[in-house]
Amino acid sequence: MRFSISKLVWVRIIYWLFLTYMVAAFIWWYVALVKQNELLTATKIETLVASGKVDQQHIANIEAFAARKTKQYIGEGLTFLMLFLLGAIYVYRSLLKQLKYSTLQQNFMMAVTHELKTPIAVTQLNLETIIKRDLKPEQQQHLIQNTLKETKRLDALCNNILLASQLDMGQYETNKQIVDLSVIAVNCVQSFEERYANRQCIASIEPNIHIQGEPLLLQLMINNLLDNANKYAEAGKPIMIQLRHSDAGIEFEVKDQGVGIALEERTKVFDKFYRVGAEQTRTTKGTGLGLYLCKKIVTFHGGQIVIKSNQPKGSIFVVQFKVD
């Protein structure tokens, strides 16, 4: 990250030096043309006076022509300068966007590498232990369950990456239907409790809440929000889940009691690959795709997702769907 920031600083310095030079060149070009115009005007008048044929009307015409040329230079100069500045601003913003996106991609690759290596290493170690050692049945069962847990996490990571690619390229085949969101939420909570037995999950799910949507996408959205809350919630603190009808339609909330999200970060966390902090020093797992997919899925279903502050601390992710 330090290298990326340093590179960004150098790009800005070089860019602004170049822009300053070009603006100075424009100003110098204008000054040179004006001086040249004044010199030509003075030369014409001197030639006219030297010929002895001083005609005030002729002199007035020369001065009027010079004034028109000056206005022409001003108009052309301002037009070129405006076009140049607009182009410079566009290039500058595009360059910064590309550099920041490149940094996010680097973070993503580092995160994915870590996320892939961990379950693979755990699976390999567990299987080697089962093969090489004479373990009791309950010990073998424990290692097998641990291995299955890691493979499920690996499968979820692959699904997130694949789905993000399909949604970005518009290749996801939709299968919208009337689904019971309450049942999906209950199943997601039960699966979450099985995977994270040490995390208390307090759910308040109103039954028979139906919505027209894609079951797999809605399930993935809820799972990602639950996993995100589990990552950042303090140990021993419960996660609150609520699904209910509201004045705005259907509302789904996930509350945690973690560190919270700063106001300036609340829109960025839904960007692709974005994660708070530096990848080299970050301790929480993730790839920066979970919340991005949540936003995509919610938008795909015509809803919206916002982040609020929880009390006394933490975050509340609120998903709202309109009811036809």
C-alpha positions as CSV (number, residue, x, y, z in Angstrom):
1,M,0.0,0.0,0.0
2,R,2.9,2.4,0.8
3,F,4.2,1.8,-2.7
4,S,0.8,2.5,-4.2
5,I,0.4,5.7,-2.2
6,S,3.9,6.8,-3.2
7,K,3.2,6.1,-6.8
8,L,0.0,8.0,-6.7
9,V,1.8,11.0,-5.2
10,W,4.4,11.0,-7.9
11,V,1.7,10.7,-10.6
12,R,0.0,13.8,-9.1
13,I,3.2,15.8,-8.9
14,I,4.2,15.0,-12.5
15,Y,0.7,15.6,-13.8
16,W,0.4,19.0,-12.1
17,L,3.8,20.1,-13.3
18,F,2.9,19.1,-16.8
19,L,-0.5,20.9,-16.5
20,T,1.2,24.1,-15.1
21,Y,3.7,24.0,-18.0
22,M,1.0,23.7,-20.6
23,V,-1.1,26.5,-19.1
24,A,2.0,28.7,-19.0
25,A,2.7,27.8,-22.6
26,F,-0.9,28.9,-23.5
27,I,-0.4,32.2,-21.7
28,W,3.0,32.8,-23.4
29,W,1.4,32.0,-26.8
30,Y,-1.3,34.6,-26.2
31,V,1.2,37.3,-25.0
32,A,3.5,36.6,-28.0
33,L,0.6,36.9,-30.5
34,V,-0.6,40.2,-28.8
35,K,2.9,41.7,-28.9
36,Q,3.3,40.6,-32.5
37,N,-0.1,42.2,-33.4
38,E,0.9,45.4,-31.7
39,L,4.3,45.4,-33.5
40,L,2.6,44.9,-36.9
41,T,0.1,47.7,-36.2
42,A,2.9,50.1,-35.1
43,T,4.9,49.2,-38.2
44,K,1.9,49.8,-40.5
45,I,1.2,53.2,-39.0
46,E,4.9,54.2,-39.1
47,T,5.0,53.2,-42.8
48,L,1.9,55.2,-43.5
49,V,3.3,58.3,-41.7
50,A,6.7,57.9,-43.5
51,S,5.0,57.9,-46.8
52,G,3.5,61.4,-46.1
53,K,0.0,60.1,-46.8
54,V,-1.4,60.4,-43.3
55,D,-5.0,59.4,-43.4
56,Q,-6.8,59.3,-40.1
57,Q,-9.5,57.0,-41.5
58,H,-6.7,54.6,-42.7
59,I,-5.1,54.7,-39.3
60,A,-8.4,54.0,-37.6
61,N,-8.9,51.0,-39.9
62,I,-5.5,49.7,-39.0
63,E,-6.2,50.0,-35.3
64,A,-9.7,48.5,-35.7
65,F,-8.2,45.5,-37.5
66,A,-5.6,45.1,-34.7
67,A,-8.4,45.2,-32.1
68,R,-10.3,42.5,-34.0
69,K,-7.2,40.3,-34.1
70,T,-6.7,40.8,-30.3
71,K,-10.3,39.7,-29.7
72,Q,-9.7,36.8,-32.0
73,Y,-6.7,35.7,-30.1
74,I,-8.6,36.0,-26.8
75,G,-11.5,34.0,-28.1
76,E,-9.3,31.2,-29.6
77,G,-7.1,31.2,-26.5
78,L,-10.0,30.8,-24.1
79,T,-11.6,28.1,-26.2
80,F,-8.4,26.1,-26.5
81,L,-7.7,26.6,-22.8
82,M,-11.1,25.5,-21.8
83,L,-11.0,22.4,-24.0
84,F,-7.5,21.6,-22.7
85,L,-8.6,22.0,-19.1
86,L,-11.7,19.9,-19.6
87,G,-9.6,17.2,-21.2
88,A,-7.0,17.4,-18.5
89,I,-9.6,17.1,-15.7
90,Y,-11.1,14.0,-17.5
91,V,-7.7,12.4,-18.0
92,Y,-6.7,13.2,-14.3
93,R,-9.9,11.7,-12.9
94,S,-9.6,8.6,-15.2
95,L,-6.0,8.1,-14.2
96,L,-6.7,8.3,-10.5
97,K,-9.7,6.0,-10.9
98,Q,-7.5,3.5,-12.7
99,L,-4.7,3.7,-10.2
100,K,-7.1,3.2,-7.3
101,Y,-8.8,0.3,-9.1
102,S,-5.4,-1.2,-9.7
103,T,-4.6,-1.0,-6.0
104,L,-8.0,-2.6,-5.2
105,Q,-7.3,-5.4,-7.6
106,Q,-3.9,-6.0,-6.0
107,N,-5.5,-6.2,-2.6
108,F,-8.1,-8.6,-4.0
109,M,-5.4,-10.9,-5.4
110,M,-3.6,-10.9,-2.1
111,A,-6.8,-11.6,-0.2
112,V,-7.9,-14.3,-2.6
113,T,-4.4,-16.0,-2.4
114,H,-4.7,-16.0,1.4
115,E,-8.3,-17.2,1.4
116,L,-7.5,-20.0,-1.0
117,K,-4.3,-21.1,0.8
118,T,-5.9,-21.4,4.2
119,P,-8.7,-24.0,3.4
120,I,-6.3,-25.9,1.1
121,A,-3.7,-26.1,3.8
122,V,-6.2,-27.1,6.5
123,T,-7.7,-29.8,4.3
124,Q,-4.3,-31.2,3.3
125,L,-3.2,-31.3,6.9
126,N,-6.4,-32.9,8.1
127,L,-6.3,-35.6,5.4
128,E,-2.6,-36.3,6.0
129,T,-3.3,-36.7,9.7
130,I,-6.1,-39.1,9.1
131,I,-3.9,-41.2,6.7
132,K,-0.7,-41.2,8.7
133,R,-2.1,-41.6,12.3
134,D,-4.3,-44.2,13.9
135,L,-7.0,-41.9,15.3
136,K,-10.0,-42.7,17.3
137,P,-13.3,-42.5,15.4
138,E,-14.4,-39.3,17.2
139,Q,-11.0,-37.7,16.3
140,Q,-11.4,-38.6,12.7
141,Q,-15.0,-37.3,12.7
142,H,-13.7,-34.0,14.1
143,L,-11.1,-33.6,11.4
144,I,-13.6,-34.6,8.7
145,Q,-16.1,-32.0,9.9
146,N,-13.3,-29.4,10.0
147,T,-12.3,-30.3,6.5
148,L,-15.9,-30.0,5.2
149,K,-16.2,-26.6,6.9
150,E,-13.1,-25.4,5.0
151,T,-14.3,-26.8,1.7
152,K,-17.7,-25.0,2.2
153,R,-15.8,-21.8,2.8
154,L,-13.8,-22.4,-0.3
155,D,-16.9,-23.2,-2.3
156,A,-18.5,-19.9,-1.1
157,L,-15.5,-17.9,-2.2
158,C,-15.5,-19.5,-5.6
159,N,-19.3,-18.8,-5.9
160,N,-18.7,-15.2,-5.0
161,I,-16.0,-14.7,-7.6
162,L,-18.0,-16.5,-10.3
163,L,-21.2,-14.6,-9.5
164,A,-19.4,-11.2,-9.5
165,S,-18.0,-11.9,-12.9
166,Q,-21.4,-13.1,-14.3
167,L,-23.3,-10.1,-12.9
168,D,-20.6,-7.6,-14.2
169,M,-20.8,-9.1,-17.7
170,G,-24.6,-9.5,-17.7
171,Q,-24.3,-13.3,-18.2
172,Y,-26.2,-14.4,-15.1
173,E,-29.4,-16.3,-16.1
174,T,-32.2,-15.0,-14.0
175,N,-34.9,-17.3,-12.6
176,K,-37.2,-14.9,-10.7
177,Q,-40.2,-16.4,-9.0
178,I,-42.3,-15.9,-5.9
179,V,-40.3,-17.0,-3.0
180,D,-40.8,-17.2,0.8
181,L,-38.0,-14.8,2.0
182,S,-38.8,-15.9,5.6
183,V,-37.9,-19.5,4.9
184,I,-34.7,-18.5,3.1
185,A,-33.7,-16.3,6.1
186,V,-34.5,-19.0,8.6
187,N,-32.4,-21.5,6.6
188,C,-29.5,-19.1,6.3
189,V,-29.6,-18.4,10.1
190,Q,-29.6,-22.1,10.9
191,S,-26.7,-22.7,8.5
192,F,-24.8,-19.8,10.1
193,E,-25.3,-21.2,13.6
194,E,-24.0,-24.6,12.5
195,R,-20.9,-23.0,11.0
196,Y,-20.3,-20.6,13.9
197,A,-21.4,-22.3,17.1
198,N,-19.5,-19.8,19.2
199,R,-21.5,-16.8,17.9
200,Q,-24.9,-16.1,19.4
201,C,-27.5,-15.2,16.7
202,I,-30.7,-13.6,17.8
203,A,-33.3,-13.7,15.0
204,S,-36.7,-12.1,14.7
205,I,-38.1,-13.3,11.4
206,E,-41.7,-12.6,10.5
207,P,-43.2,-15.6,8.7
208,N,-44.8,-15.7,5.3
209,I,-43.0,-12.8,3.7
210,H,-43.0,-13.3,0.0
211,I,-41.1,-11.6,-2.7
212,Q,-40.5,-12.0,-6.4
213,G,-36.8,-12.8,-6.8
214,E,-34.0,-15.2,-7.4
215,P,-33.8,-17.7,-4.5
216,L,-30.0,-18.4,-4.8
217,L,-29.2,-14.7,-5.0
218,L,-31.3,-13.8,-2.0
219,Q,-29.7,-16.6,0.0
220,L,-26.2,-15.4,-1.0
221,M,-27.1,-11.9,0.0
222,I,-28.2,-13.0,3.5
223,N,-25.2,-15.3,3.9
224,N,-22.8,-12.5,3.0
225,L,-24.4,-10.0,5.4
226,L,-24.2,-12.6,8.2
227,D,-20.6,-13.5,7.4
228,N,-19.7,-9.8,7.3
229,A,-21.3,-9.2,10.7
230,N,-19.5,-12.2,12.1
231,K,-16.1,-11.0,10.9
232,Y,-16.3,-7.6,12.6
233,A,-18.5,-8.2,15.7
234,E,-16.7,-8.5,19.0
235,A,-16.2,-11.9,20.4
236,G,-19.0,-12.9,22.7
237,K,-21.4,-10.2,21.3
238,P,-24.5,-11.5,19.5
239,I,-25.6,-10.7,16.0
240,M,-29.2,-9.5,15.6
241,I,-31.3,-10.4,12.5
242,Q,-34.7,-9.0,11.7
243,L,-37.1,-9.6,8.8
244,R,-40.4,-7.8,8.8
245,H,-42.9,-5.8,6.9
246,S,-42.5,-2.0,7.2
247,D,-44.1,1.1,5.8
248,A,-41.4,1.1,3.0
249,G,-42.2,-2.6,2.1
250,I,-40.0,-5.5,3.2
251,E,-37.1,-4.7,5.5
252,F,-34.2,-7.0,6.5
253,E,-31.7,-5.9,9.1
254,V,-28.4,-7.4,10.3
255,K,-26.9,-5.7,13.4
256,D,-23.5,-6.3,14.9
257,Q,-21.6,-4.8,17.8
258,G,-18.2,-4.4,16.1
259,V,-16.0,-1.4,15.4
260,G,-18.6,0.2,13.1
261,I,-18.0,1.9,9.7
262,A,-17.0,5.5,9.4
263,L,-19.4,7.8,7.5
264,E,-16.9,8.4,4.6
265,E,-16.5,4.6,4.2
266,R,-20.2,3.6,4.1
267,T,-20.5,4.0,0.3
268,K,-17.1,2.7,-0.5
269,V,-17.6,-0.6,1.2
270,F,-20.0,-1.6,-1.6
271,D,-17.4,-1.0,-4.3
272,K,-15.9,-4.0,-5.9
273,F,-12.7,-5.3,-4.2
274,Y,-12.9,-2.5,-1.6
275,R,-11.8,-3.3,2.0
276,V,-11.0,-0.9,4.8
277,G,-7.3,-0.7,5.7
278,A,-4.2,-2.2,4.1
279,E,-4.2,-5.8,2.9
280,Q,-0.8,-6.5,4.4
281,T,-1.9,-5.5,7.9
282,R,-5.6,-6.5,7.9
283,T,-6.5,-9.3,10.2
284,T,-10.1,-10.1,9.1
285,K,-10.7,-12.5,6.2
286,G,-12.4,-11.5,3.0
287,T,-11.9,-10.5,-0.6
288,G,-14.0,-7.3,-1.0
289,L,-16.7,-9.1,-3.0
290,G,-19.2,-9.9,-0.3
291,L,-20.8,-6.5,0.2
292,Y,-20.3,-5.7,-3.5
293,L,-22.5,-8.7,-4.3
294,C,-25.0,-7.7,-1.7
295,K,-25.4,-4.3,-3.3
296,K,-25.7,-5.9,-6.8
297,I,-28.3,-8.4,-5.6
298,V,-30.4,-5.9,-3.8
299,T,-30.3,-3.5,-6.8
300,F,-31.1,-6.5,-9.1
301,H,-34.3,-7.0,-7.0
302,G,-35.3,-3.3,-7.1
303,G,-34.3,-2.6,-3.5
304,Q,-31.7,-0.6,-1.7
305,I,-29.2,-1.2,1.0
306,V,-27.9,1.3,3.5
307,I,-25.6,1.3,6.6
308,K,-26.5,2.9,9.9
309,S,-24.7,3.2,13.2
310,N,-25.7,0.7,15.9
311,Q,-25.8,1.7,19.6
312,P,-23.7,1.7,21.6
313,K,-21.4,0.6,18.7
314,G,-21.3,-1.4,15.6
315,S,-23.2,-1.3,12.3
316,I,-26.7,-2.0,11.0
317,F,-27.1,-3.2,7.4
318,V,-30.6,-2.4,6.3
319,V,-32.1,-3.9,3.1
320,Q,-35.4,-2.6,1.8
321,F,-37.5,-4.2,-0.9
322,K,-40.6,-2.5,-2.3
323,V,-43.9,-4.5,-2.4
324,D,-46.0,-4.2,-5.5
